[in-house]
């Protein structure tokens, strides 16, 4: 895996140092690769930088999965998606667990936010239309992505991309919890 990453970086460095004439001679050979959409997470790039964090998150959520009898594949959810923070809520949207990345992103201690809802992180720049849209998507019980303005402990705000996945027991209609994979975006 590292070798593949090194080759990709070497090619990138090589092509960035070519003159326009030199680049146009080899461009046809590179075009096919540049048109393909490649998920770098499938190469394990995320694990190169966050392996212990992701492993810890997987272990915690696997234990919770056993306790709550979720049918979702927690390992693939976390390995296939980039996130900075994880937040687990019950169906009433109260936080029951968050990972260490959550504290780094928001500045709040995890113990402080337990039993609070996501509304706690919202403020003046958070649009009511966004809140309503997210509530409606939660009611549908399907995974979705959305962006909301949240506030850190220091009162600074940031745009937060949410990927919310309903966790279910026996069937996708039997949702017991929601897992939010969160990351700050520009």
N, C-alpha and C positions, 0 to 999 in steps of 0.2 A: 504494500500500500504506500509506504513512504517512497519507494522507488518510483511509483506512478506519479506521485505528487512532485517529486524532484524533476522528473522528465517534463511534466507540464510546466513547472516553473522555468526550467532550462529553455524550453521552446519559447515561452513568453519573453524571457530576457533576450534570447537570440533574435527573435523577430523585431523586438523594439529597437534593436541596434542596427537594423538594416536601412540602407538608403531606399528611397521610393522605387528606384529601378530594380534593386536587388529584391525587394519585397514583391513587386509585381511579377517577377519571374517565378516565384514559388506560391503566389497567392491562390492559384487554382487548386493546388494540393491541400491548402488549408481551408478552402471554402466549405467543403462538405462538413468538416468538423465544426466550423463556426455556425452552421445552420442548425445543428442538432441542439436540442435542449437537454442539458445534462444536469441532473440533480447531484451537486457535489456532496450532499449528505450521504448518498449511496456509496461514495468512495470512503466513507468513514472520516472525513475531514473533521466533523464535529467531535468525534472521539479523540482525535489527535490533541485537541485543545481542552476538552472537557471530560475525558474518560472517567475520572474518579467521581466527578459531580453527577454525570449521567448515570453511572453505575449505582451510586447511592440513591438517587431519585427512583431508579427502577426497583431497587430492593425495597424501599419504603412502600412504593405503590403496589408492588407485588404482594406484600404482606397485607396491605389494606384490601387488595383484590380478593384475597382468600377470606378475609373477615366479612366482606360485603357480598361475596359471590358474584363479582362482576364477570361478564363474559368478554369484555373488550380485551384486546391484546396490548397490554400496557407497554411491553418491550418495544414492539414495532411503532407504537405511537410516539414514544420518546426518541427512538433511534432515527425515525424518518422525518422529524420536525425539529427545526432549530428553535430554541427558546432561551430566555434569560431567567425567567421565573416561572414557577408552577404554583397554582393555587387550586386547592380542592375544596369544593363547597357541597353542602347537602342540597336537597331539592328546594329548600327555603332560601337558598343562596347565602347561607351563613358559612363563613370560612371555618373548615375543620382542620386544615393542614396547609402549609406552604413550605417551599424549599428555601435553602439559604440564599439562592439567587434572588428571591423575592425581597429579602431584607436588604441586599446590596442595591437592588433597583429602586426601592421605595424609601429606604432609611428606617423603616419600622421594624421593631422586634416582632418575631412571629407570635410570641405569646400575647402581645398587645392586640393583634388583629383577630385572634381566634374568637369566633361567634359574632364577628361583625360582617356586614355585607359589603360588596364592592362599592356601594354608594358612598361609603366612608372615604374613598380615595378621590371623589369627584368634587368639583368646585365651580367657580364662576365661569370658567371657559368650557366646561362640559355641557354640551348641548342636550336639552331635554329630548329632542328628536332622536339623538343617538341612544340615549337611555331607553326610550320607548322601542326603538328598532331592535335593540339587544334583548329586551324583555320578550318581545314577540318571537324572536328567533329561538330563545330558550324554550318557550312554550311548544314549539314545533318538535322539540326533541331530536334534532338532527345536528351534526357537527357544522360549525360555521366559523368564518373569520369576520372580524370587524375592527374598527379603530375607534378609540375613545381617548379623550383628554383626561388624564389622571393627575393627582397631586402627590408629591413626596411629603415626607415628614417635615422637611424644611420649607414647605409651602411652594416650592418651584413646581411647575407643571411640565408634563411631557406627553407626547403622543404614544399611546400604548396599543400595539397590535395584539389582539386577542384571537386565539384559536381555541374555541370552546368545544369540548367533546362530551356529550352526555354519556355517562357510565351506567350500564344497565345490568339487570340480573338475568332473567330467563329469556327475555326478548327485547328488542330495541324499544318497545313501547313501555317497558318497565324500568324507567330511569330512576336511579336512586341518588346519584351525585353528578356533579359537573366538574370536569378537569379543564382548567384554563392554562394554556401555554402562552406565556406573555413575553413580549420583547418591545423595547423602546425603538421607535423609528423617528427619522428626521422629519 
